[in-house]
Each structure stands twice: as structure tokens, then as C-alpha cells.
Amino acid sequence: MKGFNTRAIHVGSEPDPVTGAVNPPVYLTSTYAQDGVGVPRFSDYSRVDNPTRAALETCLADLEEARHGVAFASGLAGEDALLRTLSPGDHVILGNDAYGGTFRLLTRVFGEWGVGVACVDLSDSSAVEAAFTKTTKMLWVETPSNPLLNVVPIATLSTLAHEHDALMVVDNTFATPYLQRPLTLGADVVVHSTTKYVGGHSDVLGGFVATNDDELAIKLKFHQYAIGAVPGPFDCYLLLRGLKTLGVRMERHCSNARAVAAFLVGHALAEKVYYPGLADHPGHEVAKQQMSDFGGMVSFTVKGGVDVARKVCESTLLFTLAESLGGVESLIEMPSIMTHASTAGSTLEPPVNLVRLSVGIEDIDDLLADLAQALSL
Ligand SMILES: Cc1ncc(COP(=O)(O)O)c(C=O)c1O
């Protein structure tokens, strides 16, 4: 198998056989001419298939070392398609530090539909074991998690899930396939918000589900066209373009995040720093085994509580106060009020004084100077 960057650039993007164009065209078409009734040349309709979308699906599936990849209009649309393979009465175990939107989808949409959800501390193996019921169909894991950057062992939890005939689902949004490939560690399904690092430029929404399970792939593909939450061809082009630089961007995100974490550890206003690259992070050893680096996200609690944390977030000049993550530009936010507000009152609620940084790829000295001035309250 060729290297990651080579595949990111070439798989699905072979030069056009007619023109030699080195990028796949953006196929802005909703339908395709048919050579006879019911004999389409490519597909019958763009909700079912589109060549630009196919190029993206081929490339990202390859990077995840998956036989199948299905693209969606957003990360949550992909999660929705996957969860629709469940039936009322089924049960899902979710990490108690998952992304708030995943929690909301599971509890308020699928919960209404009759799917049971148990939110557990995934670092406590006996709690995970105890959470399985006869109807558990999925163990849903984010590692590193959003926003506390917890890391859990994919291989061990996959074995546990399989012992209970459940699918192991890993949200690989934070790590990306450049740093971690869950399917090679035993997971059954990988989900992504490609809105984040895959797109990489904060200019597109997207989602992706990858698997080596042929039957599941057929169901996902069915949901993709039967429900219709598909990404448009231009979105697919942007995501494919993002993939080509994913490796180099991740290298820089990782080195900048390492420096930001070191800076915060030494800062008087930072109460606790959450970053898997720190030797005292509880998931550090596992992260070293299953990831090739520690990612671009750093969270920290601020001494002085919620008001001081808010002030820090409103004082940065380079770090933009905004939700989302994974773009080239640095972002800062308060999960309890912003990205994770939907977890209020639940076991998933993050500390109120938590600040989450998506460390971009700007010059590190400028980023550290910005944090220093914002923290000089
Ligand atoms: C870890 C994680 N998974 C899934 C999602 C949902 O993705 P989207 O916003 O593209 O629907 C997000 C969004 O922030 C996320 O952070």
C-alpha cells in the first residue's frame, strides 16, 4: 500500500481520461442521460450517485482502510443514517463525554423513536461491561473525545462490543485517519464530521461513514439515497481538495497544539489542561499506542470560574470566538455555553469554566502571544 499522503492526493483523482485534467470535475448535474429506458450511463439521479461524490468516497474510504465509504451532508446526517439501521427497542452505549449533537440525536430523536441510550464513562471498563443489555447494538466511542479529549482503547472496547454482539462505532473526527485508523484496530464503523479537519478550511459541512461490513454498507447506501441527506458536488470537491493536504495540515496542527499545551501547563490562570500529549493525561499511553500524534485540540479550565473563562474567550485577537474546529484558523469557545449546551443537566455536561481551543496552523509565536495577552487578566 502506498503512503498516506500519496493516496490522499491520488486515490479517486486520476487524471481525466479525455482531457487530462488532474482534478475530478465538479459534476453539477442532478440527472444523467439514459441510453435506453432504465439504462442510465452513470446513475439515474444525483441523490443516488454523483461522480464527484464517488471520488470523495473512494479517497476517504481508502484513507480509513475501509472497503466502503458513504458521504453525507453533515456529520450528524451520517450519524443519523447509521442509527437508522437500529430498530425501536435497541440500545446504544455512548461515552459520557461525547459531542453534544450526537447525544441530542440519540436521546431526543432516536430516544423518541424507542432506542435506549446509556451514557457511561468509557475509561471504566466495569461500567462499560455493566452497561450492556441484551438489546445493545452499538458501542459508540469518540477518541479523543469532544471537548475533554479523553482517549480510550479502541482494540479493547471493540473486543468487548463483539463479545456482546454489538457494533463498535468510532467517531474519528478529532484524530482523522492521518493519526488513527479505528477499523485496523477492530472497530466496525468509523464516523466523521468532515466539516472539521477533512475539509480543513471552515468552508463546508460534511459527514462520512466508513466500514468493511458489506451488509451494513448496503444499508448505509440505501439510507443515503432513500433519506437524501447528500452533500452537493461542490461540497464534495472541497472535501476532496481538503484531503490532499490533510497530512501536512495535521502535522502542523499537532506541533502547534503541543506548544500551546506546554504554554498553558505553565500558566497561572490555567487550572487543568486537557491534551493527550501530556505525560500525566490519563489516556497518554493508549494515545501513544493507537495514534501517531496527539491532534490539534487542547482544552483547559480557567481559574476564577465561568466569568473569567468567558473573558478569556472574548479577549483573544487571533483565536476567533466560534464553534466548530479543525480549520486552518485557530478557534476558541466555551463548550458548556456553546457546542455542548444541549448536554446541560446531563452527565455529559462539561465543566462550566472549560475553554476549548482548536489550534490552527498559524505561526506558533503569534498564537502563544495571543493566548498570553488574553490570559493576562
Ligand atoms: C466529534 C464530532 N462528531 C460529530 C459532529 C457533528 O458534525 P456536523 O456538525 O458536521 O454535523 C461534530 C460537530 O461538531 C463533532 O465535533
The ligand as a Gaussian input file, in Angstrom:
#p B3LYP/6-31G(d) Opt

LIG

0 1
 C      -16.844000      14.808000      17.265000
 C      -17.972000      15.310000      16.422000
 N      -18.762000      14.428000      15.801000
 C      -19.805000      14.821000      15.023000
 C      -20.093000      16.167000      14.858000
 C      -21.274000      16.575000      14.002000
 O      -20.825000      17.017000      12.767000
 P      -21.564000      18.146000      11.868000
 O      -21.500000      19.415000      12.633000
 O      -20.764000      18.134000      10.605000
 O      -22.962000      17.678000      11.680000
 C      -19.280000      17.116000      15.472000
 C      -19.568000      18.552000      15.300000
 O      -19.003000      19.388000      15.975000
 C      -18.201000      16.682000      16.286000
 O      -17.396000      17.547000      16.917000

